[in-house]
Each structure stands twice: as C-alpha cells, then as structure tokens.
Amino acid sequence: MKHLLAQGLGDAVGFVVGALLGFFAGQWLGCDVFEAGYSTRSMVGIALVGLGGGLGLQAARRWLHVKPTEHDAP
C-alpha cells in the first residue's frame, strides 16, 4: 500500500513540476497560455505545458524505479 501511495505522489509531483517548468519556458519564449483565443503562441504555450508535464511524469517514474546498487543496505 505504501508503494502505491509513493508512486501516486511521485507521479503527481513530477507532473506538476514538469508542467510548471513548461509554463515558465513558454513565458520566457513569449508564449502566453492564457491569451484570449487560440493563436499560434497560445497553442505553443499549451503544448509546452503538456510536454513538460509528460516529461516530468516520466522522470519521476524513472527516479522511483531506480534499482538498488550493491552499496545500498538490504
């Protein structure tokens, strides 16, 4: 049960951190997610948020599934 809780929390944190990084990268590039309408800049900003969230989720899953090395205690 604790493993599932850790996995769920890790996925959530990874997704949110990745999405925020994507959002701020979009802001830095001048792509406003909250711009009125569906302009090209708005769509690029939305895509960056989605891409960042997905990459953050995958990074969190890889980090949680690291196999123990021979130096780790049993």
C-alpha positions as CSV (number, residue, x, y, z in Angstrom):
1,M,0.0,0.0,0.0
2,K,2.8,2.4,0.8
3,H,4.4,1.7,-2.5
4,L,1.2,2.7,-4.3
5,L,1.0,5.9,-2.3
6,A,4.6,6.8,-3.0
7,Q,4.1,6.1,-6.7
8,G,1.0,8.3,-6.9
9,L,2.6,11.1,-5.0
10,G,5.7,10.9,-7.1
11,D,3.7,10.9,-10.3
12,A,1.7,14.0,-9.1
13,V,4.8,15.9,-8.1
14,G,6.7,15.1,-11.3
15,F,3.8,16.1,-13.5
16,V,3.2,19.4,-11.6
17,V,6.9,20.3,-11.6
18,G,7.3,19.5,-15.2
19,A,4.1,21.4,-16.2
20,L,5.4,24.4,-14.3
21,L,8.7,24.3,-16.0
22,G,7.0,24.0,-19.4
23,F,4.8,27.0,-18.4
24,F,7.7,29.2,-17.4
25,A,9.7,28.1,-20.5
26,G,6.7,29.3,-22.6
27,Q,6.5,32.6,-20.7
28,W,10.3,33.0,-21.4
29,L,9.7,32.4,-25.1
30,G,6.7,34.8,-25.2
31,C,4.0,32.1,-25.5
32,D,1.1,33.0,-23.2
33,V,-1.1,30.0,-22.3
34,F,-3.9,32.3,-21.0
35,E,-4.0,34.5,-24.1
36,A,-7.5,35.1,-25.5
37,G,-8.4,32.9,-28.4
38,Y,-6.3,30.1,-30.0
39,S,-3.4,31.9,-31.5
40,T,-0.2,30.2,-32.5
41,R,1.6,31.5,-29.5
42,S,-1.2,30.2,-27.2
43,M,-1.1,26.8,-28.8
44,V,2.7,26.6,-28.5
45,G,2.4,27.5,-24.8
46,I,-0.2,24.9,-24.2
47,A,1.9,22.3,-26.0
48,L,4.9,23.2,-23.8
49,V,2.9,22.8,-20.6
50,G,1.7,19.4,-21.8
51,L,5.2,18.3,-22.9
52,G,6.7,19.5,-19.6
53,G,4.1,17.6,-17.6
54,G,4.7,14.4,-19.5
55,L,8.4,14.6,-19.2
56,G,8.2,15.4,-15.5
57,L,5.9,12.4,-15.0
58,Q,8.3,10.1,-16.9
59,A,11.3,11.5,-14.9
60,A,9.5,10.9,-11.6
61,R,8.7,7.3,-12.6
62,R,12.3,6.6,-13.6
63,W,13.6,8.1,-10.4
64,L,11.2,6.0,-8.3
65,H,12.1,2.8,-10.1
66,V,15.9,3.0,-9.7
67,K,17.3,-0.4,-8.8
68,P,19.3,-0.6,-5.6
69,T,23.0,-0.9,-6.1
70,E,25.4,-3.2,-4.3
71,H,26.3,-0.4,-1.9
72,D,22.8,0.1,-0.7
73,A,21.8,-1.7,2.5
74,P,19.2,-4.5,2.2
